[in-house]
Amino acid sequence: MTNPDAETATAGRPIVFRGGTVVTMDAAHSVLPGADVLVVGDSVAEVGHGLSAPEGAVEVDASGGIVMPGMIDTHRHMWQTAMRGYGADWTLTQYFVWYYLEHGRAFRPEDVRAGNLVSAWDALEAGVTTTVDWSHGLQSVAHAEAAVDALRAVPGRFVLAYGNIQQAPWEWTADPAVQSFLRGLRDEGSIGVQLAFDVTGDPAFPERAAFEVARELGVPVTTHAGVWGATNDDGIRLMHEHGFAGPDTVYVHAATLGADSYHRIAATGGSISVSTESEQSAGQGYPPTWQVRRHGIPVSLSHDTSVWWSSDLFSAMRTTLGADRAREHLEAHAAGETVTQLHLRAEQVVEWATVGGARALGRDDLGSLEPGKKADVVLLKNDHSAFSFPLVNPYGHIAFQAQRGDVHTVVVDGRVVKSEGRLVGADLGAVRREVEATVEHLRGELGPDAWEAGMNPDLPAGEGVLDNPYQYTDYKSDATHGARGSVFGEPGSGS
C-alpha cells in the first residue's frame, strides 16, 4: 500500500494487519506477538494468529511493530491550536488574562475553524483517533458552526464540548439558538456533544441552570475541577448535593481537591481527565494520579492546549509516569525512606490513553482491539529509525519510546487516515493558509508590541503574584488557596 493511493485503494476494502505485536487492551490486557488484526467494514472482525482475510483485503505489514487501539484525548482546546507554542512561558494566570479577559474575544468564527482544523489533523497524525474538543471559545452559534465544520472536514472521531468563556454558563446555555444548535448536533449523531463549563463554588450555585439544560438535552457535562485559585471542593459538593454529579461527568485536572471530593466523584461514578503537562507547568495543582488510584476513580488522559504543550498522548503518558514517580520518590526521601517498587506502571497509562478515554465518553465500542469493536487501529512502526528495535516490553515501548513520527498507519472507523507515516487526504497547504490568516488577524488586532509582550510575559507589578482574575460571579473564597498539608495534598494520601 503506497500513501498517494491509500484513500482510493483502501476504500470499502477489508484491512488486515499482519504479524505485529498486538496490544489488545481487552479485559485481560492480552498481548499477542506475531498476530493479525482483521478489519471488515467499520469494525474489528478478528484478532489472532494466521487469520484468513477476505479476497481483496488490504495487507499491512505490521512485523516488527505494535498494533494498538486508537488513543482517546478527553480534553483538548482545539480552537487555540492556531497559536501553537505562543504561551510556552505562561502561567495559568497569564492564560486567563490573555484568553478570558483580553484577547479571546478577538477570535472570529473562521479563527475557531482554523484552530480546529489543524488540531484535528494533528491528533490523527499522532494516533489519537477520538478527541474531545473542549471548545470554550464559542462566543456565538456562528463560532460553534465553524468549529463543527472543521471537525466534519477531518476523518476522525470528535466530541464537541460546547462552552463560552465570555459569558456565565447559566447565560449562554439559556440561549434558544444555542439549545437548538445542540439539539441538532445531538440528533445528527456523527459528532458527540458535551457541555463544558466550570463551577465556582458560589453557595448560590448559579451553575444549576446550566446543569438543568444539560439534563434536558440529555448531554454530559465536562468541567475544570480542582484548579488552584479557581475551582475547589465546594463546587464538587454543590454538584453532588444537587444531584448533578453522575457517571458521565468528566472532571478535568481535579488536582487540588480533598478526600471528600474524591469520595463524592467515586461514589457517583465520575471520571477524571489528567493533563499532566498542563498541571505541572501551568499551576492547576500536582497531577493527582495517586489520589484517584487510591479512591478507585477511572482515569483518562488529555493534552489540554497546544498554546503551551505537546499535542500527543505519548507525551501525556510519559509525563504522567514521571510526575507520579517523582512524587513517590520525593515523599519517601522526605521521610528518610527509599522506594524500591513503583506503583504506577507503563501498562496503566496505556490503558488510560485508550480504554480510560472510552469509558469516560461512555463508548464501550472503543478503546480496545476485540471482535465487534469499532475499527480504530494504530500501527507503530518505523523501519527507518533505530527506535523500532528491540521490542521487548510493548507497554514500556508505547509509554516511553514511541512518538508521533513512529505512527505508521491509523485507521478510524475502518478507514485509513494515515498510511506509511503520511496523512491521507489532508491538504495541509490549505490548512496552513487558514492558520496563517488567523495569526495575521490576531497579531493585527493586538498590535506588534502587545503580541510580543504576550509571548514574553513580565511578572505582575507589586509584591504579590496575580491569582486567577477570572470568575463568573463576584463570589470569592479562600478555599481555593487552602494549604494542602504537603505539596502533594493531604498528609498520608500517597499510595
Buried (B, 14 or more C-beta within 10 A) or exposed (E): BEBEEBBEBBEEBBBBBBBBBBBBBBEEBBBBEEBBBBBBEBBBBBBEEEBEBEEEBBEBBBEBBBBBBBBBBBBBBBBBBBBBEBBEEBBBBBBBBBBBEEBBBBBBBBBBBBBBBBBBBBBBBBBBBBBBBBBBBBBBBBBBBBBBBBBEBBBBBBBBBBBBBBBBBBBBBBBEEBBEBBBEBBEEEEBBBBBBBBBBBBEEBBBBBBBBBBBEBEBBBBBBBBBBBBBBBBBBBBBBEEEBBBEBBBBBBBBBBBBEBBBBBBEBBBBBBBBBBBBBBBBBBBBBBBBBBBBEBBBBBBBBBBBBBBBBBBBBBBBBBBBBBBBBBBBBEEEEEEEEEEBBBBBBBBBBBBBBBBBBBEBEBBBBBBEEBBBBBBBBBBEEEEBBEEBEBBBBBBBBBBBBEBBBBBBBBBBBBBBBBEBBBBEEEEBEEBBEBBBEBBBEBBEEEEBEEBEEBEEBEEEEEBBBBBBBEEEEBEBBEEEBEBEBBBEEBBB
